Amino acid sequence: MSAAAIASLTVAARHLITLLLPHQCVLCRRFADTTGLCAACWEGLTPISAPLCARCGLPLGHTLADPLCAGCWTNPPPLAAIRACFHYADSARDLILHYKHGDGLQLTPLLGRLGARLFIELASDSPLVIPVPLHRRRYFRRRYNQAAEWARHLCHHTGQGDFAPNLLVRQRATRSQGGLSRHQRQRNIAGAFAVLPEAAPRIHGRPVLLVDDVLTTGATLHEAARRHAAAGSGPVSALVLARVTRLSHA
């Protein structure tokens, strides 16, 4: 049997399974009208929408003539723009935790659909799309980097950006950022990343889009952005699945 025939049978089998078996919500396993989330879990997603800070993406209480938050006025971050899909709460938190710690790679297409609009906006200048790396010890325990899988899917299915997962490395194992204060997070992540020397020619002058799962204080993204700037990159932006608006145990 030819490869084309096998592919056609595979697609037909998937359609048949979809017709015969009821859809289940990927979080609560209750009935869902389509593959993905049930109505209750969809309602638990809280998108981040305007008005927000033009630079760091923090939601603002009202529209400003110059849309910058107080933090970006007084201490601009080393990123040209940061955008997040959702508030880190309820369904978004459950999705991300399952994706990271529950062998949840099957969630990648769903998360890709949820992040596609913002990714297309941020990738309009054909950046290098660089997922925030895991240290090799954590990678071996988890067996995959959720940020890399999300970034790979976004690049492939939107046709935007240049997926480049091996240019930035985490050269030092750090403790989990969860439960740390803003200052502790900054100290914990300082010096953790490095741009590989052989990557410098590819990075030089190119815009960079960092991809990660959760933003809490921004310490990780800021440190990664500084490493790219030091290597001579163009503007660095970032996309995350969700962000917290106050320090929590993300």
N, C-alpha and C positions, 0 to 999 in steps of 0.2 A: 504494500500500500504506500502511495506517495506521501510525502510530507504535507502537501496541500490537502490531501484527503483526510489525513489524520487531524490536521488543524480544524477542518470543517466539522468533523465528527465531534471534536472536543467542544467547539462552540455550540453545536446542537445539543450535546449532552448537558452543558451548563444551562441552556435555555430551558430544557426539559425539567431539570432539577428545580429551577426557579419557579416553574409553573406548578409542580407537584408538591413541593415542600413550602410551608409557610415561612415568611421572613421572620427573623428574630432580631431584636435590638442587640447591638454589639455590647451594650453595657448591662442592661437589666434582664435580657433574654425574653422580654415580653414581645407580643406581636408588634411588628412594624409593617407599615404599608409598602415600604420599599427597603432595599438593603441599606443598612446604616443604623439610624436611631429611631426609637419610637417617638410618638408625639410628646410624651412627658419629658423624655431626655433631651429632645430638641429644645423644648421650652427652658430647660436648664442651662442652655448655652447663652451667654451674655456677650454679644459682639461688642467690640470697641469701635465707636463711631464718632464722627465730628460732633462738637468741636474738640480738637486735640492739639497738643503742642506740635508744631511743624517739624521740630527737630527730634525730640525723644519719643514722640507719640503718646505722651501722658494725656489721659482724658482731662479736659478743662471744664470748669463749671459753666462757662459761658463763652461766647465768641469774642475774640479780641482783635483789635485792629492789626496788631503785630502778634501773631499767634505763637508766642513762646511762653513756656512755664517759667516760674521764678528760678528754678534750678538751672535751666539752660541760659537764662539771662546772666546769672552770677557765675556759673561755672560750666561753660558749654562742654558737652561730652565729646570724645574723640570720634564721633560718628556723624555723618551728614544727615542720617535719618534712621529712626528705629520705628518699626511698625509691628503691632501684635494683632492677632485675629480676635482673641477673646480675653475677657477677664478670667483670671485663674481662680475659678470657683465652680462648685457644683459639677455639671456634666463635663466641662472642659478639664477640670482637675482630674476627674475619674478617667476620662479618655487618655490623658497624658500619662497618668500613673500606670494604667494598663499597657500603654504603648511602651513605656520604658522598662517596667519591671515584670510584666505579665506575659512575655513572649507574644506581644501584640502586633506583630508585623502585618497581620491581616487588616489592620486599621489604616495602613498607609494610603490606599486609594481614597478612603473617606477623608482623611486629613489633607490629602492633596487637593480634593475638591474644595474643602473649607478654606484653604490658604491660597488658592490659585489667583484670585483677583489681586490681592496685595502683592503677591510674588511678581505678577506681570507688571504692575506699576513700578516696583523697585528694580526690576531687571530690564527696564526699557533701554538702558545704555550698554547692554551686553556685558555684564560684569562677570568676573570669576565668582562662581557660587561655591562658597567654602563652608562646610559644616563645622561647627565647633567640635574639636576632636575629643575623644576619651583617651585617658591613659591606657596603655596596653593591658595593665592588670585588670582594670574595670572592663575593658573590651572583652577579655578572655572570660570573665565571669558572666557578662551579659550576652556575649556572642554577636552583638550587633550594636551599631551606633544609631540610635533613633533619629538624631538630627541629620545624619548622612542619608538614611533611607528616605526621609521626607524630602530632603533637598534633591536627591536623585530623581524621585518621582516627579517633583515640580518641574525640573529642567526637561525631563523626557516628555511629559504630557503637555507642557505649554510651548515647547520649542524655544524657550528663552534661557539666556545665560549659558555659561560654560562651566559645567560641573567639575570641580577641582578638589577632591577630598584629601589629597595627599600633600598639599603644599604647607599646611600648618600642622604642627605636631604638639602634643602635650608632653613636654619633656620631663615634667616632675609630677609625681602622684600627689594629689591634694586630698584633704579630707572633704567630706560632703559639705556643701555650702549650707545645707539645711540647719536651721537653729542658730546660725551665726548672725551677729549684728552687721551693719553696713561696713564698719571699720574692720571687723574681723574677716569679712568676705574679701575685702580689698587686700589685706595682708596674706590671706590664704592663697589667693590666686596669683599674686605678684610673681613674675618670672616663670610661670607655669608653661607658657607657650613659646614656641620658636618657629620662625619661618625657615624652612630648609635652605641652605646656601644655594643649592642647585635650582631652587624655585625662584630666586631673585629676578633673573631675566624675564621670566614669564609674568611675574607680578608687577614689575616696574611700569608705572604709569597707568596700569589697568584699574578700573573701578572694581571694588570687591563688595559682594553681598554675603555677609555672615548669616548662617541659619542655625537656630537653636530651638529648644522646646519651650523653656520658661525663662522669663526675665523677672528678677526680684529687685535687686538694687542696681543691676547693670554692670557689676564688677567684672564678670567673666567676659562680656562683650567688649567692655572698655579695654581690658588687657589685651584681648585678641586684636582689636582695632589698632592699638598702639604698636603691636608687633608688625602689622602690615604696613603701617605708615613708616615705621623705621626701615622697612625693606624697600621703600620707594613706591608704594602703591598709589593709585588714584584715590578718590573719595571712597570711604568705607561706610556702608549702610548695613542694616540688620533686619531680619524678619524672625519673629518668634510665634509659636502657636498661641501662647497666652502670657499675660503679665499680671503681677500683683501691683496694687496701687498703694499698699502699705506693707511694711516688712512683715513677712510671715515665714512659716517653716516650709517654703516651697522647695 
